[in-house]
Amino acid sequence: MNNKKMIYGSALFLLIFDQVVKIIVRTNMNLYQEIKIIPNLFSLYYVENSGAAFSIFENSILFLIIINFICLIVLNRLILKEKLPKYAFIPLGLLLGGILGNLIDRVIFKSVTDYLSVFIFKYSFPVFNIADIGITLSTIFLIVVFIINDKKEKS
């Protein structure tokens, strides 16, 4: 499979998965409704976040939309112009899909639909969504891949 097709294919997969789940949440749950899946560990909790991670830049929708577009442009240029490590293809796609998933929410709804709530040792993580998972995991993985690749090139 072509590397670019793998990147854009994984982006499309995450984007569709994210948007379908968000539609299900918005149409079947009331805002601030919580459905406990595993008591004291995991629940579905429907909230709308007008900011970014941890609600930073709350109510700064236009700013966040602009930042998302800049990230998409930079990421797409990287994908199209750079020789990328082979293990970076799927994470780049997940990053792209995650950014697009939250951007669609910001443009259409002026906030991001979040619904996954996790508690670990009585600590409640900020509520998040599938796009956030794609962004977070792919960023961590890409940092590791580029560090490893950089060390290989230097040796």
C-alpha positions as CSV (number, residue, x, y, z in Angstrom):
1,M,0.0,0.0,0.0
2,N,1.2,3.5,-0.9
3,N,2.5,5.3,2.2
4,K,0.4,8.4,1.6
5,K,-2.7,6.2,1.1
6,M,-1.9,4.6,4.5
7,I,-1.7,8.0,6.2
8,Y,-4.8,9.4,4.6
9,G,-6.7,6.1,5.0
10,S,-6.0,6.0,8.8
11,A,-6.9,9.6,9.0
12,L,-10.3,8.9,7.3
13,F,-10.9,5.9,9.5
14,L,-10.3,7.8,12.7
15,L,-12.3,10.8,11.5
16,I,-15.3,8.7,10.6
17,F,-15.1,6.6,13.8
18,D,-14.9,9.8,15.9
19,Q,-17.7,11.6,14.1
20,V,-20.1,8.6,14.2
21,V,-19.6,8.1,18.0
22,K,-20.1,11.9,18.5
23,I,-23.3,11.8,16.6
24,I,-24.5,8.8,18.7
25,V,-23.6,10.7,21.9
26,R,-25.3,13.9,20.8
27,T,-28.5,12.2,19.7
28,N,-28.9,9.7,22.5
29,M,-27.6,11.6,25.6
30,N,-28.5,14.8,27.3
31,L,-25.8,17.3,27.9
32,Y,-24.0,16.5,31.2
33,Q,-25.7,13.1,31.3
34,E,-23.4,10.3,32.7
35,I,-23.7,6.6,32.0
36,K,-21.5,4.6,34.4
37,I,-19.9,1.7,32.5
38,I,-17.4,0.5,35.2
39,P,-18.2,2.3,38.5
40,N,-15.3,4.4,39.8
41,L,-13.3,3.8,36.7
42,F,-15.0,4.6,33.4
43,S,-18.2,6.3,32.2
44,L,-19.7,8.0,29.3
45,Y,-20.2,11.7,30.3
46,Y,-21.5,14.0,27.6
47,V,-20.0,17.5,27.8
48,E,-19.2,20.2,25.2
49,N,-15.8,21.8,25.4
50,S,-15.4,25.3,23.9
51,G,-11.6,25.2,24.6
52,A,-8.7,22.9,23.8
53,A,-7.2,20.2,26.1
54,F,-8.0,20.7,29.7
55,S,-10.4,23.5,28.6
56,I,-7.5,25.9,27.9
57,F,-8.4,28.8,25.6
58,E,-12.0,28.3,26.6
59,N,-14.5,30.2,24.3
60,S,-11.6,31.0,21.9
61,I,-13.2,29.1,19.0
62,L,-11.9,31.2,16.2
63,F,-8.4,31.1,17.6
64,L,-8.6,27.3,17.9
65,I,-10.0,26.9,14.4
66,I,-7.1,28.9,13.0
67,I,-4.6,26.9,15.0
68,N,-6.2,23.7,13.8
69,F,-5.9,24.9,10.2
70,I,-2.3,25.8,10.6
71,C,-1.6,22.4,12.1
72,L,-3.3,20.7,9.2
73,I,-1.3,22.7,6.7
74,V,2.0,22.0,8.4
75,L,1.2,18.3,8.8
76,N,0.0,17.9,5.2
77,R,3.2,19.6,3.9
78,L,5.3,17.3,6.1
79,I,3.4,14.3,4.7
80,L,3.7,15.4,1.1
81,K,7.3,16.7,1.1
82,E,9.3,14.7,3.7
83,K,10.8,11.3,3.6
84,L,9.2,9.8,6.7
85,P,10.1,6.9,8.8
86,K,7.9,3.9,7.9
87,Y,6.5,3.6,11.4
88,A,5.3,7.2,11.3
89,F,2.6,6.6,8.6
90,I,-0.3,5.4,10.7
91,P,0.4,7.8,13.7
92,L,0.5,10.7,11.2
93,G,-2.8,9.6,9.9
94,L,-4.3,9.3,13.4
95,L,-3.0,12.8,14.2
96,L,-4.5,14.2,11.0
97,G,-7.8,12.5,11.6
98,G,-7.9,13.6,15.3
99,I,-7.3,17.2,14.4
100,L,-9.9,17.0,11.6
101,G,-12.5,15.4,14.0
102,N,-12.2,18.2,16.6
103,L,-12.1,20.9,13.9
104,I,-15.4,19.7,12.4
105,D,-17.0,20.0,15.8
106,R,-15.6,23.5,16.4
107,V,-16.7,24.7,13.0
108,I,-20.2,23.2,13.1
109,F,-21.1,23.3,16.9
110,K,-18.7,26.0,18.2
111,S,-17.4,23.4,20.7
112,V,-16.0,19.9,20.8
113,T,-18.2,16.9,21.9
114,D,-16.4,15.0,24.7
115,Y,-17.8,11.9,26.3
116,L,-15.1,9.5,27.7
117,S,-14.6,9.9,31.4
118,V,-11.9,8.0,33.3
119,F,-11.1,7.8,37.0
120,I,-7.9,6.3,38.3
121,F,-7.1,6.2,42.0
122,K,-9.9,8.7,42.6
123,Y,-8.4,11.1,40.0
124,S,-10.8,12.2,37.4
125,F,-9.1,12.9,34.0
126,P,-10.6,15.6,31.9
127,V,-13.4,14.2,29.7
128,F,-12.1,13.4,26.2
129,N,-13.1,11.8,22.9
130,I,-11.8,9.4,20.2
131,A,-10.1,12.3,18.3
132,D,-8.2,13.3,21.4
133,I,-7.0,9.7,21.8
134,G,-5.7,9.7,18.2
135,I,-4.0,13.1,18.8
136,T,-2.4,12.1,22.1
137,L,-1.2,8.6,21.2
138,S,0.0,9.6,17.8
139,T,2.0,12.5,19.2
140,I,3.7,10.3,21.8
141,F,4.4,7.7,19.2
142,L,5.7,10.2,16.7
143,I,8.1,11.7,19.2
144,V,9.5,8.3,20.0
145,V,9.7,7.4,16.3
146,F,11.5,10.6,15.4
147,I,13.9,10.3,18.3
148,I,14.8,6.7,17.4
149,N,15.1,7.7,13.7
150,D,17.3,10.6,14.6
151,K,19.6,8.4,16.6
152,K,19.9,5.9,13.8
153,E,20.8,8.6,11.3
154,K,23.5,10.0,13.6
155,S,25.1,6.6,14.1
